[in-house]
Amino acid sequence: MSPASSPRRAQSGTASRILDVAEQLVQVHGFNGFSYADVSAELGIRKASVHHHFPTKLDLAAHLIERYQRRFAGALARIENASPDAQAALASYAALYGEAVRRDRLCLCGMLAAEITALPRALRTRLRGFFDENEAWLARTLERGRKSGALSFTGSPAAQARLLLSALEGAMLVARAYRDAARFEATTAMLLAGMAARQRRRGGRQR
């Protein structure tokens, strides 16, 4: 299968188990840090079986990105439905990354972005699509929070969304370097509190 074609065909049974293992390996070791031999050994299947479902590693990467993006989009929709309050929604969003850090993993797309020069153009486009969707969701949430008076920040919601996403991805890397999830949690708390603290101070002066 070409990386540019739809990756939805391989999403069940053995293929799904292969994706589960490959996702973990990418999140821990990076795209170039594992082989099909690692996947087959983990699952106890022949390497030929992995190639049957995903003929090349780029095919596998295309499916991984598509599945991760789809699952992340579902998580964002659930957050939006459960958290009408923008501050709570942002905290839940950051918690998605925190969960990965606590499992000694990084964002799948963040790891792939670090090795983007090894990926063909079609996969780079898919990868940017993941970040575009996240920035758009964050921008909508930030705009809603500023309109409601719950959040205060300088610049446009789009610029703040880009800053927040970049900060979370970077905080994951640093926390993993120290094997210390608490560093990520502290950074996240400061980021979110910074947007709310200015609003509280302004409110205090008004009273």
Backbone as a printed PyTorch tensor [residue, N CA C, xyz], in Angstrom:
tensor([[[  0.8360,  -1.2010,   0.0000],
         [  0.0000,   0.0000,   0.0000],
         [  0.8630,   1.2400,   0.0000]],

        [[  0.4800,   2.2220,  -0.7560],
         [  1.1940,   3.4990,  -0.7660],
         [  0.8710,   4.2840,   0.4910]],

        [[  1.8590,   4.9510,   1.1370],
         [  1.5880,   5.7700,   2.3180],
         [  0.5600,   6.8530,   2.0560]],

        [[  0.3560,   7.2140,   0.7940],
         [ -0.5930,   8.2810,   0.4850],
         [ -2.0210,   7.7720,   0.4090]],

        [[ -2.2230,   6.4510,   0.3610],
         [ -3.5750,   5.9210,   0.2720],
         [ -4.1920,   5.7820,   1.6420]],

        [[ -5.4790,   5.4310,   1.6690],
         [ -6.1840,   5.3530,   2.9510],
         [ -5.6780,   4.1930,   3.7770]],

        [[ -5.3540,   4.3920,   5.0750],
         [ -4.8180,   3.3280,   5.9100],
         [ -5.8750,   2.6150,   6.7320]],

        [[ -7.1490,   2.8240,   6.4320],
         [ -8.1830,   2.3000,   7.3090],
         [ -8.3930,   0.7940,   7.1790]],

        [[ -7.8280,   0.1380,   6.1760],
         [ -8.1550,  -1.2440,   5.9340],
         [ -7.6240,  -2.1850,   7.0070]],

        [[ -6.5090,  -1.8380,   7.6390],
         [ -5.8800,  -2.7560,   8.5780],
         [ -6.0950,  -2.2780,   9.9990]],

        [[ -7.2510,  -2.5870,  10.5650],
         [ -7.5800,  -2.0380,  11.8670],
         [ -8.1640,  -3.0940,  12.8100]],

        [[ -8.0210,  -4.3920,  12.4920],
         [ -8.6120,  -5.3980,  13.3580],
         [ -7.7070,  -6.6140,  13.4580]],

        [[ -7.9780,  -7.4890,  14.4430],
         [ -7.2480,  -8.7340,  14.5690],
         [ -5.7590,  -8.5420,  14.7300]],

        [[ -5.0080,  -9.3400,  13.9860],
         [ -3.5470,  -9.2920,  14.0740],
         [ -3.0140,  -7.9170,  13.7100]],

        [[ -3.6130,  -7.2960,  12.7080],
         [ -3.1530,  -5.9640,  12.2960],
         [ -3.2680,  -4.9710,  13.4390]],

        [[ -4.3600,  -5.0490,  14.1890],
         [ -4.5470,  -4.1340,  15.3140],
         [ -3.5000,  -4.3830,  16.3990]],

        [[ -3.1860,  -5.6550,  16.6380],
         [ -2.1600,  -5.9850,  17.6440],
         [ -0.7910,  -5.4920,  17.1930]],

        [[ -0.5250,  -5.5860,  15.9100],
         [  0.7410,  -5.0780,  15.3730],
         [  0.8250,  -3.5720,  15.5840]],

        [[ -0.2730,  -2.8910,  15.3130],
         [ -0.2910,  -1.4470,  15.5070],
         [ -0.0860,  -1.0730,  16.9710]],

        [[ -0.6900,  -1.8290,  17.8720],
         [ -0.5230,  -1.5550,  19.3010],
         [  0.9450,  -1.6260,  19.7070]],

        [[  1.6000,  -2.6930,  19.2810],
         [  3.0130,  -2.8770,  19.6330],
         [  3.8800,  -1.8310,  18.9520]],

        [[  3.6290,  -1.5830,  17.6730],
         [  4.4350,  -0.6040,  16.9390],
         [  4.2780,   0.7910,  17.5240]],

        [[  3.0650,   1.1290,  17.9300],
         [  2.8380,   2.4460,  18.5340],
         [  3.6810,   2.6100,  19.7970]],

        [[  3.6790,   1.5890,  20.6400],
         [  4.4740,   1.6620,  21.8600],
         [  5.9630,   1.7780,  21.5320]],

        [[  6.4180,   1.0110,  20.5460],
         [  7.8380,   1.0450,  20.1900],
         [  8.2440,   2.4160,  19.6520]],

        [[  7.3780,   3.0300,  18.8430],
         [  7.6830,   4.3730,  18.3350],
         [  7.7040,   5.3810,  19.4730]],

        [[  6.7340,   5.2870,  20.3710],
         [  6.6490,   6.2460,  21.4760],
         [  7.8180,   6.1370,  22.4390]],

        [[  8.4250,   4.9690,  22.5060],
         [  9.5420,   4.7590,  23.4290],
         [ 10.8950,   4.8900,  22.7300]],

        [[ 11.0080,   4.3270,  21.5250],
         [ 12.3180,   4.2610,  20.8600],
         [ 12.4310,   5.1230,  19.6160]],

        [[ 11.3060,   5.6390,  19.1120],
         [ 11.3560,   6.4050,  17.8780],
         [ 11.1270,   5.5210,  16.6640]],

        [[ 10.8420,   6.1610,  15.5280],
         [ 10.5110,   5.4280,  14.3120],
         [ 11.6850,   4.5890,  13.8170]],

        [[ 12.8850,   5.1210,  13.9120],
         [ 14.0650,   4.3910,  13.4500],
         [ 14.6730,   3.5040,  14.5300]],

        [[ 14.0230,   3.4620,  15.6950],
         [ 14.5780,   2.6950,  16.8100],
         [ 14.0050,   1.3010,  16.9640]],

        [[ 13.2030,   0.8520,  15.9950],
         [ 12.6680,  -0.5070,  16.0760],
         [ 12.5660,  -1.0940,  14.6780]],

        [[ 12.4200,  -2.4050,  14.6130],
         [ 12.2920,  -3.0980,  13.3440],
         [ 11.1000,  -4.0450,  13.3800]],

        [[ 10.7810,  -4.6120,  12.2350],
         [  9.7070,  -5.5980,  12.1850],
         [ 10.0590,  -6.8230,  13.0350]],

        [[ 11.3360,  -7.0870,  13.1740],
         [ 11.7540,  -8.2050,  14.0220],
         [ 11.3420,  -7.9650,  15.4740]],

        [[ 11.4210,  -6.7170,  15.9210],
         [ 10.9970,  -6.3770,  17.2840],
         [  9.4990,  -6.6040,  17.4560]],

        [[  8.7270,  -6.2240,  16.4520],
         [  7.2750,  -6.3940,  16.5150],
         [  6.9110,  -7.8710,  16.5330]],

        [[  7.5240,  -8.6450,  15.6490],
         [  7.2050, -10.0690,  15.5760],
         [  7.6110, -10.7910,  16.8490]],

        [[  8.7440, -10.4080,  17.4410],
         [  9.1930, -11.0370,  18.6760],
         [  8.2400, -10.7320,  19.8240]],

        [[  7.7580,  -9.4910,  19.8890],
         [  6.8420,  -9.0910,  20.9530],
         [  5.5160,  -9.8390,  20.8600]],

        [[  5.0550, -10.0790,  19.6380],
         [  3.7600, -10.7270,  19.4390],
         [  3.8560, -12.2400,  19.2970]],

        [[  5.0750, -12.7360,  19.1040],
         [  5.2420, -14.1720,  18.9160],
         [  4.7170, -14.6520,  17.5710]],

        [[  4.8590, -13.8170,  16.5470],
         [  4.4390, -14.1930,  15.2000],
         [  5.6300, -14.0540,  14.2590]],

        [[  5.4960, -14.6130,  13.0600],
         [  6.5730, -14.5200,  12.0910],
         [  6.6580, -13.1050,  11.5220]],

        [[  7.8700, -12.7230,  11.1810],
         [  8.0440, -11.3900,  10.5880],
         [  7.2610, -11.2630,   9.2890]],

        [[  7.0970, -12.3730,   8.5740],
         [  6.3340, -12.3500,   7.3360],
         [  4.8830, -11.9540,   7.5800]],

        [[  4.3750, -12.2750,   8.7700],
         [  2.9990, -11.8990,   9.1000],
         [  2.8670, -10.3930,   9.2400]],

        [[  3.8850,  -9.7620,   9.7890],
         [  3.8690,  -8.3010,   9.9020],
         [  3.8840,  -7.6800,   8.5070]],

        [[  4.7400,  -8.2190,   7.6430],
         [  4.8140,  -7.6950,   6.2700],
         [  3.5200,  -7.9440,   5.5020]],

        [[  2.8110,  -9.0100,   5.8370],
         [  1.5450,  -9.2950,   5.1610],
         [  0.5440,  -8.1640,   5.3860]],

        [[  0.4790,  -7.6610,   6.6050],
         [ -0.4600,  -6.5880,   6.9290],
         [  0.0890,  -5.2100,   6.5700]],

        [[  1.3930,  -5.0390,   6.7270],
         [  2.0260,  -3.7410,   6.4540],
         [  3.3060,  -4.0130,   5.6540]],

        [[  3.1910,  -4.0320,   4.3360],
         [  4.3300,  -4.4280,   3.4910],
         [  5.6240,  -3.6700,   3.7740]],

        [[  5.5290,  -2.3840,   4.0950],
         [  6.7200,  -1.6010,   4.4030],
         [  6.5250,  -0.8460,   5.7080]],

        [[  7.6090,  -0.3770,   6.2360],
         [  7.5420,   0.3740,   7.4860],
         [  6.8140,   1.6990,   7.2910]],

        [[  6.8710,   2.2580,   6.1050],
         [  6.1440,   3.4910,   5.8280],
         [  4.6400,   3.2400,   5.7960]],

        [[  4.2320,   2.0650,   5.3110],
         [  2.8170,   1.6940,   5.3910],
         [  2.3780,   1.6510,   6.8440]],

        [[  3.2140,   1.0420,   7.6670],
         [  2.9090,   0.9440,   9.0930],
         [  2.8000,   2.3350,   9.7130]],

        [[  3.7160,   3.2220,   9.3620],
         [  3.6910,   4.5840,   9.9110],
         [  2.4080,   5.3130,   9.5090]],

        [[  1.9590,   5.1160,   8.2640],
         [  0.7360,   5.7720,   7.8100],
         [ -0.4590,   5.3340,   8.6370]],

        [[ -0.5450,   4.0310,   8.9280],
         [ -1.6390,   3.5200,   9.7410],
         [ -1.5430,   4.0200,  11.1820]],

        [[ -0.3300,   4.0810,  11.6950],
         [ -0.1470,   4.5580,  13.0680],
         [ -0.6080,   5.9980,  13.2170]],

        [[ -0.2220,   6.8570,  12.2780],
         [ -0.6080,   8.2620,  12.3500],
         [ -2.1230,   8.3990,  12.2520]],

        [[ -2.7240,   7.6870,  11.2730],
         [ -4.1690,   7.7920,  11.0780],
         [ -4.9250,   7.3400,  12.3250]],

        [[ -4.5130,   6.2210,  12.9020],
         [ -5.2190,   5.7050,  14.0770],
         [ -5.0320,   6.6250,  15.2690]],

        [[ -3.8260,   7.1070,  15.4670],
         [ -3.5380,   7.9950,  16.5950],
         [ -4.3270,   9.2900,  16.4620]],

        [[ -4.3590,   9.8280,  15.2500],
         [ -5.0980,  11.0710,  15.0120],
         [ -6.5830,  10.8630,  15.2650]],

        [[ -7.1070,   9.7400,  14.8040],
         [ -8.5330,   9.4670,  14.9870],
         [ -8.8770,   9.3000,  16.4630]],

        [[ -8.0380,   8.5880,  17.2040],
         [ -8.2840,   8.3900,  18.6290],
         [ -8.1570,   9.7080,  19.3970]],

        [[ -7.1830,  10.5170,  19.0040],
         [ -6.9950,  11.8000,  19.6750],
         [ -8.1880,  12.7080,  19.4160]],

        [[ -8.6850,  12.6900,  18.1810],
         [ -9.8540,  13.5090,  17.8430],
         [-11.0530,  13.0730,  18.6700]],

        [[-11.1920,  11.7620,  18.8830],
         [-12.2830,  11.2670,  19.7150],
         [-12.1480,  11.7350,  21.1510]],

        [[-10.9120,  11.7380,  21.6640],
         [-10.6730,  12.2040,  23.0300],
         [-11.0020,  13.6870,  23.1650]],

        [[-10.6560,  14.4680,  22.1470],
         [-10.9520,  15.9010,  22.1890],
         [-12.4560,  16.1540,  22.1620]],

        [[-13.1720,  15.3600,  21.3820],
         [-14.6300,  15.5110,  21.3280],
         [-15.2510,  15.1780,  22.6830]],

        [[-14.7320,  14.1540,  23.3420],
         [-15.2580,  13.7820,  24.6630],
         [-14.9630,  14.8760,  25.6860]],

        [[-13.7760,  15.4570,  25.6140],
         [-13.4210,  16.5420,  26.5360],
         [-14.3610,  17.7200,  26.3270]],

        [[-14.5920,  18.0590,  25.0670],
         [-15.4370,  19.2130,  24.7570],
         [-16.8630,  18.9940,  25.2640]],

        [[-17.3440,  17.7630,  25.1380],
         [-18.7070,  17.4610,  25.5940],
         [-18.8090,  17.4400,  27.1130]],

        [[-17.7300,  16.9910,  27.7700],
         [-17.7740,  16.8410,  29.2250],
         [-17.3460,  18.1030,  29.9650]],

        [[-16.6330,  19.0130,  29.2790],
         [-16.0610,  20.1760,  29.9570],
         [-16.4290,  21.4730,  29.2370]],

        [[-17.6240,  21.9960,  29.4800],
         [-17.9800,  23.2810,  28.8680],
         [-17.0870,  24.4180,  29.3490]],

        [[-16.5180,  24.2620,  30.5410],
         [-15.5940,  25.2570,  31.0770],
         [-14.2440,  25.1220,  30.3770]],

        [[-13.7410,  26.2040,  29.8190],
         [-12.5080,  26.1620,  29.0370],
         [-11.3040,  25.7430,  29.8740]],

        [[-11.2220,  26.2090,  31.1050],
         [-10.0990,  25.8350,  31.9590],
         [-10.0740,  24.3370,  32.2130]],

        [[-11.2340,  23.7700,  32.4940],
         [-11.3080,  22.3250,  32.7310],
         [-10.9610,  21.5620,  31.4600]],

        [[-11.3970,  22.0760,  30.3130],
         [-11.1060,  21.4090,  29.0460],
         [ -9.6030,  21.4080,  28.7680]],

        [[ -8.9350,  22.5240,  29.0330],
         [ -7.4910,  22.5960,  28.8170],
         [ -6.7390,  21.6690,  29.7720]],

        [[ -7.2190,  21.5840,  31.0030],
         [ -6.5790,  20.6820,  31.9710],
         [ -6.7240,  19.2330,  31.5210]],

        [[ -7.8880,  18.8930,  30.9940],
         [ -8.1070,  17.5340,  30.4970],
         [ -7.2420,  17.2610,  29.2720]],

        [[ -7.0730,  18.2710,  28.4460],
         [ -6.2200,  18.1340,  27.2670],
         [ -4.7750,  17.8530,  27.6940]],

        [[ -4.2680,  18.6420,  28.6210],
         [ -2.8970,  18.4310,  29.0920],
         [ -2.7440,  17.0600,  29.7370]],

        [[ -3.8010,  16.5690,  30.3680],
         [ -3.7520,  15.2650,  31.0200],
         [ -3.5380,  14.1340,  30.0180]],

        [[ -3.9720,  14.3310,  28.7700],
         [ -3.7250,  13.3250,  27.7380],
         [ -2.2280,  13.1190,  27.5470]],

        [[ -1.4880,  14.2020,  27.5500],
         [ -0.0350,  14.1220,  27.4100],
         [  0.6000,  13.5940,  28.6940]],

        [[  0.0560,  14.0230,  29.8270],
         [  0.5910,  13.5670,  31.1030],
         [  0.4870,  12.0700,  31.2670]],

        [[ -0.5790,  11.4870,  30.7570],
         [ -0.7430,  10.0390,  30.8410],
         [  0.3810,   9.3230,  30.0970]],

        [[  0.7360,   9.8330,  28.9290],
         [  1.8290,   9.2350,  28.1610],
         [  3.1490,   9.3520,  28.9110]],

        [[  3.3910,  10.5140,  29.5220],
         [  4.6370,  10.7110,  30.2680],
         [  4.7370,   9.7340,  31.4240]],

        [[  3.6360,   9.5350,  32.1300],
         [  3.6470,   8.6000,  33.2650],
         [  3.9000,   7.1630,  32.8270]],

        [[  3.6070,   6.8570,  31.5840],
         [  3.8750,   5.5190,  31.0430],
         [  5.2340,   5.4530,  30.3550]],

        [[  6.0480,   6.5060,  30.5630],
         [  7.3770,   6.6020,  29.9620],
         [  7.3020,   6.5730,  28.4380]],

        [[  6.3040,   7.2520,  27.9090],
         [  6.1510,   7.3750,  26.4660],
         [  6.0820,   8.8460,  26.0900]],

        [[  6.1730,   9.0880,  24.7800],
         [  5.9890,  10.4370,  24.2510],
         [  4.8420,  10.4160,  23.2510]],

        [[  4.3870,  11.5740,  22.8640],
         [  3.3510,  11.6850,  21.8420],
         [  3.8500,  11.0090,  20.5600]],

        [[  3.0570,  10.1190,  20.0100],
         [  3.4650,   9.4020,  18.8050],
         [  3.8620,  10.3690,  17.6950]],

        [[  3.0180,  11.3610,  17.4430],
         [  3.2990,  12.2950,  16.3600],
         [  4.4760,  13.2110,  16.6900]],

        [[  4.6730,  13.4790,  17.9620],
         [  5.8470,  14.2480,  18.3690],
         [  7.1290,  13.4800,  18.0860]],

        [[  7.1090,  12.1890,  18.3750],
         [  8.2820,  11.3540,  18.0970],
         [  8.5450,  11.2760,  16.5970]],

        [[  7.4860,  11.0960,  15.8220],
         [  7.6650,  11.0300,  14.3720],
         [  8.1460,  12.3600,  13.8070]],

        [[  7.6800,  13.4670,  14.3870],
         [  8.1190,  14.7780,  13.9220],
         [  9.6200,  14.9660,  14.1250]],

        [[ 10.1560,  14.3480,  15.1840],
         [ 11.5920,  14.4550,  15.4410],
         [ 12.4120,  13.7690,  14.3500]],

        [[ 11.7660,  12.8550,  13.6200],
         [ 12.4570,  12.1250,  12.5570],
         [ 11.7960,  12.3920,  11.2080]],

        [[ 11.2790,  13.5810,  11.0510],
         [ 10.4650,  13.8840,   9.8690],
         [ 11.2580,  13.8020,   8.5710]],

        [[ 12.5540,  14.0060,   8.6280],
         [ 13.3530,  13.9320,   7.4010],
         [ 13.4120,  12.5050,   6.8620]],

        [[ 13.0840,  11.5190,   7.6930],
         [ 13.0820,  10.1270,   7.2440],
         [ 11.7480,   9.7190,   6.6390]],

        [[ 10.7640,  10.6380,   6.6780],
         [  9.4290,  10.3160,   6.1920],
         [  9.1730,  10.9580,   4.8360]],

        [[  8.4240,  10.2800,   3.9630],
         [  8.0780,  10.8710,   2.6640],
         [  7.0800,  12.0070,   2.8380]],

        [[  6.8820,  12.7700,   1.7680],
         [  6.0300,  13.9610,   1.8380],
         [  4.6090,  13.6330,   2.2970]],

        [[  4.0510,  12.5110,   1.8180],
         [  2.6730,  12.1630,   2.1770],
         [  2.5190,  11.9930,   3.6820]],

        [[  3.5120,  11.3870,   4.3220],
         [  3.4310,  11.1830,   5.7690],
         [  3.7080,  12.4710,   6.5210]],

        [[  4.5340,  13.3220,   5.9630],
         [  4.7590,  14.6210,   6.6030],
         [  3.4640,  15.4250,   6.6210]],

        [[  2.7130,  15.3250,   5.5360],
         [  1.4290,  16.0270,   5.4690],
         [  0.4590,  15.4820,   6.4990]],

        [[  0.4040,  14.1610,   6.6520],
         [ -0.4650,  13.5530,   7.6680],
         [ -0.0570,  14.0110,   9.0580]],

        [[  1.2410,  14.0820,   9.2690],
         [  1.7620,  14.4690,  10.5740],
         [  1.3770,  15.9110,  10.9020]],

        [[  1.5490,  16.7990,   9.9420],
         [  1.1570,  18.1850,  10.1610],
         [ -0.3470,  18.2990,  10.3940]],

        [[ -1.1050,  17.4030,   9.7680],
         [ -2.5450,  17.4110,   9.9710],
         [ -2.9220,  17.1680,  11.4190]],

        [[ -2.1760,  16.2930,  12.0830],
         [ -2.4320,  16.0320,  13.5070],
         [ -2.2380,  17.3010,  14.3200]],

        [[ -1.1370,  17.9860,  14.0920],
         [ -0.8550,  19.2020,  14.8530],
         [ -1.8260,  20.3240,  14.4810]],

        [[ -2.1970,  20.3990,  13.2090],
         [ -3.1710,  21.4120,  12.7960],
         [ -4.4990,  21.2200,  13.5260]],

        [[ -4.9580,  19.9810,  13.6230],
         [ -6.2230,  19.7070,  14.2940],
         [ -6.1530,  20.0600,  15.7750]],

        [[ -5.0160,  19.7460,  16.4020],
         [ -4.8590,  20.0620,  17.8170],
         [ -4.8230,  21.5720,  18.0400]],

        [[ -4.1010,  22.2850,  17.1870],
         [ -4.0420,  23.7390,  17.3380],
         [ -5.4120,  24.3710,  17.1230]],

        [[ -6.1720,  23.8440,  16.1680],
         [ -7.5040,  24.3810,  15.9090],
         [ -8.4250,  24.1500,  17.1120]],

        [[ -8.3460,  22.9670,  17.7060],
         [ -9.1760,  22.6680,  18.8800],
         [ -8.7840,  23.5640,  20.0530]],

        [[ -7.4900,  23.7050,  20.2630],
         [ -7.0160,  24.5650,  21.3500],
         [ -7.4440,  26.0130,  21.1220]],

        [[ -7.3410,  26.4850,  19.8930],
         [ -7.7170,  27.8680,  19.5920],
         [ -9.1990,  28.1020,  19.8890]],

        [[-10.0360,  27.1510,  19.5110],
         [-11.4720,  27.3010,  19.7990],
         [-11.7270,  27.3240,  21.3050]],

        [[-11.0330,  26.4690,  22.0240],
         [-11.2150,  26.3950,  23.4740],
         [-10.7090,  27.6640,  24.1430]],

        [[ -9.5710,  28.1460,  23.7040],
         [ -9.0110,  29.3720,  24.2640],
         [ -9.8990,  30.5780,  23.9720]],

        [[-10.4170,  30.6390,  22.7590],
         [-11.3070,  31.7470,  22.4160],
         [-12.5690,  31.7110,  23.2740]],

        [[-13.1030,  30.5010,  23.4820],
         [-14.2890,  30.3660,  24.3240],
         [-13.9950,  30.8120,  25.7520]],

        [[-12.8060,  30.4420,  26.2530],
         [-12.4360,  30.8250,  27.6110],
         [-12.2380,  32.3160,  27.7670]],

        [[-11.6700,  32.9560,  26.7460],
         [-11.4640,  34.4040,  26.8420],
         [-12.7910,  35.1530,  26.7540]],

        [[-13.6820,  34.6710,  25.9040],
         [-14.9830,  35.3160,  25.7830],
         [-15.8030,  35.1960,  27.0660]],

        [[-15.6470,  34.0730,  27.7550],
         [-16.4070,  33.8650,  28.9920],
         [-15.7790,  34.5920,  30.1770]],

        [[-14.5350,  35.0720,  29.9970],
         [-13.8430,  35.7450,  31.0890],
         [-13.0450,  34.8100,  31.9610]],

        [[-12.9920,  33.5240,  31.5970],
         [-12.2600,  32.5460,  32.4090],
         [-10.7670,  32.5670,  32.1250]],

        [[-10.3720,  33.0050,  30.9210],
         [ -8.9690,  32.9930,  30.5250],
         [ -8.5400,  34.3740,  30.0490]],

        [[ -7.2630,  34.6510,  30.2440],
         [ -6.6930,  35.9070,  29.7670],
         [ -5.2990,  35.6170,  29.2190]],

        [[ -5.0370,  36.0550,  27.9970],
         [ -3.7220,  35.8380,  27.3910],
         [ -3.5220,  36.8900,  26.3130]],

        [[ -2.2830,  37.1170,  25.9770],
         [ -1.9570,  38.0900,  24.9400],
         [ -1.9540,  37.4110,  23.5840]],

        [[ -2.2000,  38.1940,  22.5520],
         [ -2.1780,  37.6370,  21.2120],
         [ -3.4760,  36.9280,  20.8620]],

        [[ -3.4840,  36.3330,  19.6970],
         [ -4.6750,  35.6590,  19.2050],
         [ -4.7970,  34.2650,  19.8140]],

        [[ -6.0110,  33.6980,  19.8220],
         [ -6.1770,  32.3250,  20.2890],
         [ -5.3200,  31.3410,  19.4810]],

        [[ -5.1700,  31.5900,  18.1870],
         [ -4.3630,  30.7020,  17.3510],
         [ -2.8980,  30.7190,  17.7800]],

        [[ -2.3820,  31.9180,  18.0660],
         [ -0.9910,  32.0290,  18.5050],
         [ -0.8020,  31.3790,  19.8720]],

        [[ -1.7560,  31.5740,  20.7700],
         [ -1.6710,  30.9730,  22.0910],
         [ -1.7820,  29.4520,  22.0000]],

        [[ -2.6050,  28.9650,  21.0820],
         [ -2.7450,  27.5250,  20.8810],
         [ -1.4300,  26.9200,  20.4180]],

        [[ -0.7670,  27.6140,  19.5090],
         [  0.5270,  27.1350,  19.0120],
         [  1.5540,  27.1120,  20.1400]],

        [[  1.5380,  28.1360,  20.9640],
         [  2.4560,  28.1940,  22.0940],
         [  2.1840,  27.0540,  23.0780]],

        [[  0.9280,  26.8230,  23.3810],
         [  0.5710,  25.7960,  24.3540],
         [  0.9320,  24.4080,  23.8550]],

        [[  0.6220,  24.1170,  22.5980],
         [  0.9490,  22.8110,  22.0410],
         [  2.4580,  22.5820,  22.0270]],

        [[  3.2030,  23.5920,  21.6110],
         [  4.6630,  23.4730,  21.5720],
         [  5.2310,  23.2720,  22.9740]],

        [[  4.6720,  23.9860,  23.9480],
         [  5.1480,  23.8630,  25.3280],
         [  4.8840,  22.4670,  25.8810]],

        [[  3.7280,  21.9090,  25.6020],
         [  3.4030,  20.5760,  26.1030],
         [  4.3030,  19.5170,  25.4710]],

        [[  4.5050,  19.6120,  24.1630],
         [  5.3730,  18.6430,  23.4940],
         [  6.8020,  18.7500,  24.0360]],

        [[  7.2860,  19.9730,  24.2230],
         [  8.6260,  20.1580,  24.7680],
         [  8.7430,  19.6940,  26.2110]],

        [[  7.7170,  19.9620,  27.0070],
         [  7.7290,  19.5440,  28.4070],
         [  7.7810,  18.0240,  28.5310]],

        [[  7.1590,  17.3360,  27.5990],
         [  7.2180,  15.8750,  27.5990],
         [  8.6570,  15.3920,  27.4090]],

        [[  9.3570,  16.0110,  26.4660],
         [ 10.7350,  15.6050,  26.1910],
         [ 11.6400,  15.8070,  27.4050]],

        [[ 11.5160,  16.9780,  28.0220],
         [ 12.3760,  17.2720,  29.1720],
         [ 12.0450,  16.3560,  30.3420]],

        [[ 10.7690,  16.1480,  30.5980],
         [ 10.3750,  15.2630,  31.6980],
         [ 10.8850,  13.8510,  31.4730]],

        [[ 10.8440,  13.4090,  30.2290],
         [ 11.3240,  12.0500,  29.9510],
         [ 12.8310,  11.9450,  30.1210]],

        [[ 13.5410,  13.0190,  29.7890],
         [ 14.9920,  13.0060,  29.9770],
         [ 15.3580,  12.7840,  31.4370]],

        [[ 14.5260,  13.3130,  32.3410],
         [ 14.7660,  13.1620,  33.7730],
         [ 14.0170,  11.9680,  34.3700]],

        [[ 13.2200,  11.3020,  33.5320],
         [ 12.3610,  10.2240,  34.0300],
         [ 11.5390,  10.7200,  35.2210]],

        [[ 10.9570,  11.9120,  35.0440],
         [ 10.2630,  12.5720,  36.1550],
         [  8.9740,  13.2020,  35.6460]],

        [[  7.8850,  12.4740,  35.7920],
         [  6.5880,  12.9850,  35.3380],
         [  6.1700,  14.2290,  36.0980]],

        [[  6.6820,  14.3850,  37.3160],
         [  6.3190,  15.5470,  38.1190],
         [  6.7770,  16.8440,  37.4520]],

        [[  7.8650,  16.7990,  36.7170],
         [  8.3230,  17.9950,  35.9960],
         [  7.2970,  18.4220,  34.9510]],

        [[  6.7310,  17.4380,  34.2750],
         [  5.7000,  17.7570,  33.2810],
         [  4.4720,  18.3300,  33.9560]],

        [[  4.0530,  17.7180,  35.0410],
         [  2.8580,  18.1860,  35.7420],
         [  3.0520,  19.6220,  36.2500]],

        [[  4.2400,  19.9180,  36.7470],
         [  4.5060,  21.2590,  37.2600],
         [  4.4820,  22.2910,  36.1370]],

        [[  5.0750,  21.9320,  35.0110],
         [  5.0760,  22.8470,  33.8680],
         [  3.6640,  23.0960,  33.3680]],

        [[  2.8870,  22.0300,  33.2730],
         [  1.5020,  22.1470,  32.8220],
         [  0.7010,  23.0420,  33.7570]],

        [[  0.8740,  22.8390,  35.0540],
         [  0.1380,  23.6350,  36.0360],
         [  0.4770,  25.1200,  35.8940]],

        [[  1.7500,  25.4300,  35.6610],
         [  2.1580,  26.8170,  35.4970],
         [  1.5770,  27.4360,  34.2220]],

        [[  1.5680,  26.6590,  33.1350],
         [  1.0190,  27.1580,  31.8800],
         [ -0.4570,  27.5220,  32.0250]],

        [[ -1.2120,  26.6100,  32.6240],
         [ -2.6490,  26.8390,  32.7610],
         [ -2.9510,  27.9240,  33.7890]],

        [[ -2.2050,  27.9210,  34.8810],
         [ -2.4260,  28.9310,  35.9110],
         [ -2.0670,  30.3140,  35.3880]],

        [[ -1.0830,  30.3910,  34.5170],
         [ -0.6700,  31.6860,  33.9800],
         [ -1.7910,  32.3700,  33.2160]],

        [[ -2.5610,  31.6100,  32.4840],
         [ -3.6640,  32.2060,  31.7270],
         [ -4.8190,  32.6100,  32.6270]],

        [[ -5.0100,  31.8660,  33.7190],
         [ -6.1130,  32.1840,  34.6220],
         [ -5.7180,  33.2410,  35.6460]],

        [[ -4.4500,  33.2700,  36.0560],
         [ -4.0050,  34.1710,  37.1280],
         [ -4.1680,  35.6240,  36.7280]],

        [[ -3.8520,  35.9430,  35.4800],
         [ -3.9750,  37.3390,  35.0400],
         [ -5.4240,  37.7990,  35.0940]],

        [[ -6.3380,  36.8570,  34.7570],
         [ -7.7530,  37.1980,  34.8100],
         [ -8.1920,  37.4590,  36.2470]],

        [[ -7.6920,  36.6420,  37.1890],
         [ -8.0830,  36.8260,  38.5820],
         [ -7.5720,  38.1470,  39.1290]],

        [[ -6.3400,  38.5260,  38.7410],
         [ -5.7920,  39.7900,  39.2310],
         [ -6.5880,  40.9700,  38.6870]],

        [[ -6.9530,  40.8780,  37.4180],
         [ -7.7380,  41.9440,  36.8180],
         [ -9.0910,  42.0640,  37.5250]],

        [[ -9.6940,  40.9000,  37.8140],
         [-10.9570,  40.9020,  38.5140],
         [-10.8430,  41.4940,  39.8940]],

        [[ -9.7170,  41.2510,  40.5440],
         [ -9.5220,  41.7790,  41.8880],
         [ -9.4640,  43.2910,  41.8910]],

        [[ -8.8250,  43.8770,  40.8530],
         [ -8.7510,  45.3340,  40.7790],
         [-10.1160,  45.9510,  40.5040]],

        [[-10.8970,  45.2010,  39.6990],
         [-12.2100,  45.7400,  39.3930],
         [-13.1050,  45.7820,  40.6160]],

        [[-12.9170,  44.8370,  41.5060],
         [-13.7310,  44.8610,  42.7110],
         [-13.2490,  45.9440,  43.6620]]])
